[in-house]
């Protein structure tokens, strides 16, 4: 379930940032990160590192994400299951 959540986050983050995402990224076995309240891992495309993501959930339900792509581009994002944001909302 965590991998599915992280993948959904990465897809949404890349779409929102206007970057083209590879057609498929595979989870890199053994890259699991699970320490304290942080979790995540890394993905590859065609055998090359694509990106990695870590996340942590605050007590109020907000999830904080950090992601870095193969070109060293960093992203930070937040989500909450009760947020109801619409397109073009600022």
Order of alpha helices (4+ residues) and beta strands (2+ residues): alpha-beta-beta-beta-beta-beta-beta
